[in-house]
Amino acid sequence: MAREARSVGRPPRLTVEAIIAAADRVLEAEGADKLSMRRLATELGSAPMALYHHVRDKDQLLLLVMEAHARQMPRPELPQDPRERLLETAVLLYELLSERSWIVEVLTGDDLIGPSALWVVDEMLGAAIEYGCTPERAVFVYRTIWFYIVGNLMIRVNSARRRARSGEPAYQYGVIAELSADTHPYLASVADRWSEFNTLDSYREGLSAVVDGLLPARP
């Protein structure tokens, strides 16, 4: 009995859209550090060199993925009051980034950004200027809020990863629990609730305090 001929399937045709989708999967599952052309080629069942016909390098790939996410960002109706508009835009930015931890990692380089997300920056600058800031001060206001958001999220992301790897509570909790009231009276007084206080979702309250501290006082 003759053996049946076995058909060999062609690898799927590479497109920029397919590459972006595959990169997004790797980024969500493994983070920006694990993304490489070789890793992406494995995900796509292709050769690494084939990817370079569509994307120049990893930086361009990251920009393409971020831009794809930026185009999907909701653009809600914002408050008319400039202080409230600034706060609500900052909260929106925080919440969107908290859902995509790999973007936070990429943005800490401070040189890659999806152009379609720049309306958020424009809204924040406009709100600060409308409140009474000079353009120079408005940029300072935006940058300070941005540093608060990124710093807050990076600490949360790295802390969660470390705990996931070790399977143990954060090391600091054990250290603080053993502090003496004689040497560290204030820390010792909250030691039994330190973990609880550190995991509170207080980003909105923090952003509100940052915004109020940055905007000029009104009569």
ChimeraX attribute file (.defattr): number of C-alpha atoms within 10 A of each C-alpha:
attribute: neighborCount
match mode: 1-to-1
recipient: residues
	/A:1	3
	/A:2	4
	/A:3	5
	/A:4	6
	/A:5	6
	/A:6	6
	/A:7	6
	/A:8	6
	/A:9	6
	/A:10	6
	/A:11	9
	/A:12	10
	/A:13	8
	/A:14	15
	/A:15	13
	/A:16	14
	/A:17	13
	/A:18	13
	/A:19	21
	/A:20	20
	/A:21	15
	/A:22	18
	/A:23	26
	/A:24	24
	/A:25	15
	/A:26	19
	/A:27	20
	/A:28	14
	/A:29	11
	/A:30	12
	/A:31	17
	/A:32	20
	/A:33	10
	/A:34	12
	/A:35	18
	/A:36	16
	/A:37	20
	/A:38	14
	/A:39	15
	/A:40	22
	/A:41	18
	/A:42	13
	/A:43	14
	/A:44	20
	/A:45	12
	/A:46	16
	/A:47	13
	/A:48	16
	/A:49	11
	/A:50	12
	/A:51	20
	/A:52	12
	/A:53	11
	/A:54	14
	/A:55	18
	/A:56	10
	/A:57	12
	/A:58	15
	/A:59	12
	/A:60	12
	/A:61	21
	/A:62	23
	/A:63	17
	/A:64	21
	/A:65	21
	/A:66	23
	/A:67	17
	/A:68	18
	/A:69	17
	/A:70	18
	/A:71	13
	/A:72	10
	/A:73	15
	/A:74	9
	/A:75	12
	/A:76	9
	/A:77	7
	/A:78	14
	/A:79	13
	/A:80	10
	/A:81	11
	/A:82	20
	/A:83	18
	/A:84	15
	/A:85	19
	/A:86	29
	/A:87	23
	/A:88	19
	/A:89	20
	/A:90	24
	/A:91	18
	/A:92	18
	/A:93	17
	/A:94	22
	/A:95	15
	/A:96	16
	/A:97	16
	/A:98	19
	/A:99	11
	/A:100	14
	/A:101	20
	/A:102	22
	/A:103	22
	/A:104	20
	/A:105	18
	/A:106	19
	/A:107	14
	/A:108	13
	/A:109	9
	/A:110	8
	/A:111	7
	/A:112	15
	/A:113	18
	/A:114	17
	/A:115	12
	/A:116	15
	/A:117	19
	/A:118	12
	/A:119	12
	/A:120	17
	/A:121	18
	/A:122	13
	/A:123	18
	/A:124	26
	/A:125	25
	/A:126	18
	/A:127	23
	/A:128	27
	/A:129	19
	/A:130	15
	/A:131	18
	/A:132	15
	/A:133	19
	/A:134	13
	/A:135	14
	/A:136	10
	/A:137	17
	/A:138	22
	/A:139	19
	/A:140	16
	/A:141	22
	/A:142	22
	/A:143	15
	/A:144	14
	/A:145	23
	/A:146	16
	/A:147	12
	/A:148	16
	/A:149	22
	/A:150	19
	/A:151	14
	/A:152	15
	/A:153	20
	/A:154	17
	/A:155	11
	/A:156	15
	/A:157	16
	/A:158	13
	/A:159	13
	/A:160	13
	/A:161	12
	/A:162	13
	/A:163	13
	/A:164	11
	/A:165	8
	/A:166	9
	/A:167	9
	/A:168	9
	/A:169	14
	/A:170	14
	/A:171	9
	/A:172	10
	/A:173	15
	/A:174	12
	/A:175	10
	/A:176	17
	/A:177	17
	/A:178	10
	/A:179	16
	/A:180	14
	/A:181	12
	/A:182	8
	/A:183	9
	/A:184	11
	/A:185	12
	/A:186	12
	/A:187	15
	/A:188	18
	/A:189	14
	/A:190	14
	/A:191	21
	/A:192	13
	/A:193	12
	/A:194	16
	/A:195	17
	/A:196	10
	/A:197	12
	/A:198	11
	/A:199	9
	/A:200	8
	/A:201	9
	/A:202	10
	/A:203	16
	/A:204	16
	/A:205	11
	/A:206	15
	/A:207	20
	/A:208	18
	/A:209	12
	/A:210	16
	/A:211	21
	/A:212	13
	/A:213	11
	/A:214	17
	/A:215	17
	/A:216	13
	/A:217	9
	/A:218	6
	/A:219	3
